[in-house]
C-alpha cells in the first residue's frame, strides 16, 4: 500500500511556494514569484515508493529503541517520504498538510484530500502569523499575573496556522413556538405600593432559512472555542485547491455528518428560538413554553476554515488560544501564577504603607 505526498515548486526557480495571507496568492520564498492558487500546476506527486501507512512493520524499523512507540500509537500514524529531501514524515491519520521535519518543505498529504475526503471549499488565511503573534503578545501583556512561561516570546511564536474541517449546513426551519409572557406594572400612593401582573400566552410561527451553519468536524478541536471565534467570512470561501494548504497544517474530518447533525440542530434551534423571542416586544418577561420544529436541511458542504492555534501545557493542564484566520477574532484563557499574585499583593501593601506613612508625616508637619 502506498502513500503519496504532493509537492509544489516554483516554475521559475524550483523554490518552495506557500500561500501569502495578505495577497491570497502563492509566493516563492526564493525568487518572489507570485502565482494564483487555482492555476498553479501540480509539479510532482510521489506515489511510487511503498510505505506502510500504519503499524509496527513499517515504522518501528526506522526509529531507535529509545523512541519506540506503542502499537496503539503506531496504529494512529502514517508514514510519507518527502519529495524534496527524502526524509521521513510521520503524521497522524487526520493530518492533511504539514511540513517536512528535515527540510521544512510544505507538503500536502494527498490520501487525506482525495475522493470523499476532498473538501468542497476552503477559506484562505487572511491574518498572517505576525499579526496572530502580535495579538497574542498584547493579550499576554495585559495579564500581569500570568505565569512567566506565557510571556516567553519563543513560546508565543510557536502559534500554528491550521485548516480546521467544518461541515456547513443549509436548512429551512419550520417552527411553531409558544411563550409564557408577563407585563408587570408598579405604582404607589400615600398608603400602599401596588403591583399588577398580566399573563399572556404568545404564539409565533413561521420559517427561517439558514445557510452555512458551521459545525466543527475534528474531534480534537474544542467546539466551544471554534464557535467562539465565529463568524467566518463566507464571501471569501473558494473552491478547494490543494495549493491553499501550502505552508500550513491541515486536518481531515474524523467526525462525519451523522455525528455532527445533532449539534447542527441544536445551533439552529437556539438561533430560531432567539429570533422568534425577539419579536415579543413590550413584555416584562418572556420564556419558552413549548416548541415544534422541522429541520428539512437542503444540503451540507465540507470546508476547511483557517484558525491560528497555540496549545500550552501548564501544571498538567492544556491552555488553548484560537484566532479566526480571516477576521482576527480571538479567544484564550490564561492561568494565574500565585507566586506573581502574592508578589503583586505584597507590592501593593508596601506601596499603600509608604503612602499612608507619607500622608501621616505630612499631617504632622502641618500640625507642627
C-alpha positions as CSV (number, residue, x, y, z in Angstrom):
1,X,0.0,0.0,0.0
2,X,1.4,3.4,-0.9
3,X,1.0,6.9,0.5
4,X,1.8,10.0,-1.6
5,X,2.9,13.5,-1.0
6,X,2.0,16.4,-3.3
7,X,5.0,18.7,-3.9
8,X,4.6,22.2,-5.5
9,X,7.7,24.0,-6.7
10,X,8.2,27.4,-8.2
11,X,8.4,27.0,-12.0
12,X,10.9,29.9,-12.2
13,X,13.5,28.7,-9.7
14,X,12.3,25.5,-8.1
15,X,12.0,27.1,-4.7
16,X,9.3,26.5,-2.1
17,X,6.0,28.2,-2.5
18,X,3.4,29.0,0.2
19,X,0.2,30.9,0.5
20,X,0.6,34.6,1.4
21,X,-2.4,35.7,3.6
22,X,-2.1,39.4,2.6
23,X,-2.4,38.8,-1.2
24,X,-4.1,35.4,-1.3
25,X,-1.6,34.3,-3.8
26,X,1.2,31.7,-3.8
27,X,4.6,33.3,-3.3
28,X,8.0,31.8,-3.9
29,X,10.3,32.2,-0.8
30,X,13.4,32.2,-3.1
31,X,12.7,34.4,-6.1
32,X,9.5,36.2,-5.0
33,X,7.4,34.9,-8.0
34,X,3.7,35.0,-7.4
35,X,1.1,32.5,-8.7
36,X,-2.7,32.1,-8.4
37,X,-3.6,29.1,-6.3
38,X,-6.3,27.8,-8.6
39,X,-4.0,27.9,-11.7
40,X,-0.8,26.7,-10.1
41,X,0.1,23.4,-11.8
42,X,0.9,20.3,-9.7
43,X,4.6,19.8,-10.1
44,X,5.1,16.4,-8.7
45,X,3.4,13.7,-6.7
46,X,5.4,11.0,-5.1
47,X,3.4,7.8,-5.1
48,X,5.7,5.2,-6.4
49,X,7.6,4.3,-3.2
50,X,5.7,1.9,-1.0
51,X,5.4,2.8,2.7
52,X,3.4,1.3,5.5
53,X,0.5,3.6,6.3
54,X,0.4,2.3,9.9
55,X,1.5,-0.4,12.2
56,X,4.8,-1.7,13.7
57,X,6.0,-3.3,10.4
58,X,6.6,0.0,8.6
59,X,7.6,2.4,11.4
60,X,9.4,0.7,14.1
61,X,12.3,-0.3,11.9
62,X,13.2,3.4,11.4
63,X,13.4,4.5,15.0
64,X,15.8,3.8,17.8
65,X,14.7,1.7,20.8
66,X,14.5,4.9,23.0
67,X,12.0,6.3,20.6
68,X,9.8,3.3,20.3
69,X,6.0,3.9,20.1
70,X,3.3,1.6,21.3
71,X,1.3,-0.4,18.9
72,X,-1.7,1.8,19.7
73,X,0.3,4.9,18.8
74,X,1.6,3.4,15.6
75,X,-1.9,2.4,14.5
76,X,-2.8,6.1,14.5
77,X,0.1,7.2,12.3
78,X,1.0,7.1,8.6
79,X,4.4,7.4,7.0
80,X,5.3,9.5,4.0
81,X,8.5,10.3,2.1
82,X,9.4,14.0,1.5
83,X,9.9,14.5,-2.3
84,X,12.4,17.3,-1.6
85,X,14.9,15.6,0.7
86,X,13.7,12.0,1.0
87,X,13.2,12.4,4.7
88,X,10.5,10.5,6.7
89,X,7.3,12.4,7.5
90,X,5.2,10.8,10.2
91,X,1.7,12.1,10.6
92,X,-1.5,11.0,12.4
93,X,-4.3,9.7,10.3
94,X,-6.2,13.0,10.3
95,X,-3.3,15.2,9.1
96,X,-3.8,16.6,5.5
97,X,-1.0,19.1,5.3
98,X,2.2,19.7,7.3
99,X,6.0,20.5,7.0
100,X,8.9,18.1,6.5
101,X,10.8,17.9,9.8
102,X,14.1,17.8,8.0
103,X,14.0,20.4,5.2
104,X,10.8,22.3,6.3
105,X,9.2,21.9,2.9
106,X,5.4,22.5,3.0
107,X,3.7,19.3,1.9
108,X,0.2,18.1,1.2
109,X,-0.7,14.5,2.0
110,X,-2.8,13.6,-0.9
111,X,-4.6,10.5,0.6
112,X,-6.3,12.8,3.1
113,X,-7.9,15.1,0.4
114,X,-8.9,12.6,-2.3
115,X,-12.3,11.1,-3.1
116,X,-14.9,11.6,-0.3
117,X,-12.2,13.3,1.8
118,X,-11.8,16.1,-0.7
119,X,-13.3,19.4,0.7
120,X,-15.8,21.3,-1.4
121,X,-14.5,24.7,-0.2
122,X,-11.6,26.3,1.6
123,X,-11.3,29.8,3.2
124,X,-7.7,31.0,2.7
125,X,-5.9,32.7,5.6
126,X,-6.2,36.5,5.7
127,X,-4.4,37.0,9.0
128,X,-0.6,36.5,8.9
129,X,1.4,34.7,11.6
130,X,3.0,38.1,12.5
131,X,-0.5,39.6,13.1
132,X,-1.5,36.5,15.1
133,X,1.6,36.5,17.4
134,X,1.3,40.3,17.9
135,X,-2.3,39.9,19.1
136,X,-1.3,37.1,21.4
137,X,1.6,39.1,22.8
138,X,-0.6,42.0,23.5
139,X,-3.2,39.7,25.2
140,X,-0.5,38.3,27.5
141,X,0.9,41.7,28.3
142,X,-2.5,42.7,29.7
143,X,-2.4,39.6,32.0
144,X,0.2,40.6,34.5
145,X,-0.5,37.7,36.8
146,X,0.1,35.1,34.1
147,X,2.9,32.6,34.7
148,X,6.3,33.7,33.3
149,X,6.4,31.0,30.6
150,X,3.4,32.6,28.9
151,X,5.5,35.7,28.4
152,X,8.1,33.7,26.6
153,X,8.3,35.2,23.0
154,X,9.6,31.9,21.6
155,X,6.6,30.1,23.0
156,X,4.2,32.7,21.7
157,X,5.7,32.5,18.2
158,X,5.0,28.7,18.2
159,X,1.4,29.6,17.1
160,X,0.4,27.4,14.2
161,X,-1.9,28.0,11.3
162,X,-4.4,25.1,11.0
163,X,-7.1,24.5,8.4
164,X,-9.9,23.0,10.6
165,X,-12.5,20.8,8.9
166,X,-16.1,22.1,9.2
167,X,-19.5,20.8,8.0
168,X,-21.6,23.7,6.7
169,X,-25.3,23.1,6.8
170,X,-28.0,24.7,4.7
171,X,-31.6,24.3,6.0
172,X,-35.0,25.9,6.3
173,X,-36.6,25.6,9.7
174,X,-40.4,25.4,10.0
175,X,-41.3,26.3,13.6
176,X,-44.3,27.0,15.9
177,X,-43.4,28.2,19.4
178,X,-45.4,29.2,22.4
179,X,-44.1,31.6,25.1
180,X,-45.3,32.5,28.5
181,X,-45.1,36.3,28.9
182,X,-45.9,38.8,31.6
183,X,-46.5,42.6,31.8
184,X,-45.8,44.0,35.2
185,X,-46.9,47.4,36.3
186,X,-46.0,49.1,39.6
187,X,-47.3,52.3,41.3
188,X,-47.8,53.7,44.7
189,X,-50.0,56.1,46.6
190,X,-49.7,57.6,50.1
191,X,-50.6,54.4,51.7
192,X,-49.6,51.4,49.6
193,X,-47.3,50.1,46.9
194,X,-49.1,48.2,44.1
195,X,-48.0,45.6,41.6
196,X,-50.2,44.4,38.7
197,X,-49.1,41.4,36.7
198,X,-50.9,40.4,33.5
199,X,-50.1,36.9,32.0
200,X,-50.1,36.1,28.3
201,X,-49.6,33.0,26.1
202,X,-47.8,34.1,22.9
203,X,-47.7,32.1,19.7
204,X,-45.1,32.5,17.0
205,X,-44.9,30.5,13.8
206,X,-43.0,30.8,10.5
207,X,-39.9,29.7,8.6
208,X,-36.3,30.7,8.8
209,X,-33.7,29.8,6.2
210,X,-30.1,29.2,7.3
211,X,-27.1,29.0,5.1
212,X,-23.7,27.6,6.0
213,X,-24.3,26.8,9.7
214,X,-20.8,25.6,10.8
215,X,-20.1,22.5,12.9
216,X,-16.6,21.5,13.7
217,X,-15.6,18.2,12.1
218,X,-12.4,17.5,14.1
219,X,-12.7,15.6,17.4
220,X,-9.5,17.1,18.8
221,X,-10.8,20.7,18.4
222,X,-12.8,22.3,21.2
223,X,-16.3,23.0,19.8
224,X,-16.8,25.9,22.2
225,X,-13.6,27.6,21.1
226,X,-14.4,27.1,17.4
227,X,-17.8,28.6,17.9
228,X,-16.4,31.5,20.0
229,X,-14.2,32.7,17.1
230,X,-17.1,32.8,14.6
231,X,-18.3,34.2,12.4
232,X,-16.2,33.2,9.4
233,X,-16.5,35.3,6.3
234,X,-18.1,33.0,3.8
235,X,-17.8,35.6,1.0
236,X,-14.1,34.6,0.9
237,X,-14.7,30.9,0.5
238,X,-13.4,29.4,-2.7
239,X,-13.4,26.1,-4.4
240,X,-10.8,23.8,-2.9
241,X,-7.4,23.5,-4.3
242,X,-4.5,21.7,-2.5
243,X,-2.2,24.7,-3.1
244,X,-4.2,26.7,-0.5
245,X,-2.8,24.4,2.2
246,X,0.9,25.0,1.5
247,X,2.7,26.5,4.4
248,X,0.0,25.5,7.0
249,X,-1.2,22.4,8.8
250,X,-4.5,20.9,7.8
251,X,-6.7,18.2,9.2
252,X,-9.3,16.0,7.5
253,X,-12.6,15.4,9.3
254,X,-12.9,12.5,11.7
255,X,-16.5,13.5,12.8
256,X,-18.8,12.7,10.0
257,X,-22.2,14.3,9.0
258,X,-24.4,11.9,11.1
259,X,-22.3,12.6,14.2
260,X,-22.5,16.4,13.7
261,X,-26.2,16.5,12.8
262,X,-27.4,16.8,16.5
263,X,-25.1,19.8,17.1
264,X,-26.2,21.5,13.9
265,X,-29.9,21.0,15.0
266,X,-29.0,22.4,18.5
267,X,-27.4,25.5,16.9
268,X,-30.3,26.1,14.6
269,X,-32.8,25.5,17.4
270,X,-31.2,28.1,19.7
271,X,-31.0,30.7,16.9
272,X,-34.6,30.1,15.9
273,X,-35.9,30.4,19.5
274,X,-33.9,33.6,20.0
275,X,-35.1,35.1,16.7
276,X,-38.8,34.4,17.5
277,X,-38.5,35.5,21.1
278,X,-37.1,38.9,19.9
279,X,-40.4,39.6,18.2
280,X,-42.1,39.6,21.6
281,X,-41.6,43.3,22.4
282,X,-43.2,45.2,25.3
283,X,-43.3,42.3,27.8
284,X,-41.6,42.3,31.2
285,X,-40.7,38.6,30.9
286,X,-40.9,36.1,28.0
287,X,-40.0,32.4,28.4
288,X,-40.3,29.5,26.0
289,X,-43.2,27.2,27.0
290,X,-43.1,24.6,24.1
291,X,-42.0,24.3,20.5
292,X,-42.5,22.3,17.4
293,X,-39.8,22.4,14.7
294,X,-39.0,20.6,11.5
295,X,-35.5,20.7,10.0
296,X,-35.6,19.8,6.3
297,X,-32.0,20.6,5.5
298,X,-31.2,21.3,1.9
299,X,-27.5,20.3,1.9
300,X,-24.2,20.1,3.7
301,X,-20.8,21.0,2.5
302,X,-17.3,20.1,3.6
303,X,-15.0,23.0,4.1
304,X,-11.6,23.9,5.6
305,X,-11.6,27.0,7.7
306,X,-8.4,28.9,8.8
307,X,-7.6,29.0,12.5
308,X,-4.4,30.1,14.3
309,X,-3.8,27.8,17.3
310,X,-1.5,27.7,20.3
311,X,-1.7,24.9,22.9
312,X,0.4,25.3,26.0
313,X,0.6,22.8,28.9
314,X,1.0,24.3,32.4
315,X,0.9,22.2,35.5
316,X,-0.6,19.2,33.6
317,X,-3.4,21.4,32.2
318,X,-3.6,22.4,28.5
319,X,-4.4,26.0,27.7
320,X,-5.6,26.8,24.2
321,X,-5.6,30.0,22.2
322,X,-7.5,30.2,19.0
323,X,-7.8,33.0,16.4
324,X,-10.1,33.3,13.4
325,X,-7.6,33.3,10.5
326,X,-9.8,35.6,8.5
327,X,-11.1,38.2,11.0
328,X,-8.7,38.0,13.9
329,X,-11.4,37.2,16.4
330,X,-9.5,35.7,19.4
331,X,-10.2,33.6,22.4
332,X,-7.9,32.3,25.1
333,X,-7.7,31.8,28.9
334,X,-4.6,32.2,30.9
335,X,-3.9,30.7,34.3
336,X,-2.9,32.8,37.4
337,X,0.6,32.5,38.8
338,X,0.0,32.5,42.6
339,X,3.7,33.5,43.1
340,X,3.1,36.5,40.9
341,X,-0.2,37.2,42.7
342,X,1.3,37.2,46.1
343,X,4.2,39.3,44.9
344,X,1.9,41.8,43.4
345,X,-0.2,41.9,46.6
346,X,2.8,42.4,48.7
347,X,4.0,45.2,46.5
348,X,0.5,46.7,46.7
349,X,0.6,46.6,50.6
350,X,4.1,48.1,50.7
351,X,3.1,50.9,48.3
352,X,-0.1,51.6,50.4
353,X,2.0,51.6,53.6
354,X,4.5,54.1,52.2
355,X,1.7,56.3,51.0
356,X,0.0,56.3,54.4
357,X,3.3,57.0,56.1
358,X,3.9,59.9,53.8
359,X,0.4,61.3,54.5
360,X,0.9,60.9,58.2
361,X,4.2,62.8,58.1
362,X,2.6,65.4,56.1
363,X,-0.1,65.9,58.6
364,X,2.4,66.1,61.4
365,X,4.4,68.7,59.6
366,X,1.2,70.8,59.1
367,X,0.2,70.3,62.7
368,X,3.6,71.4,63.9
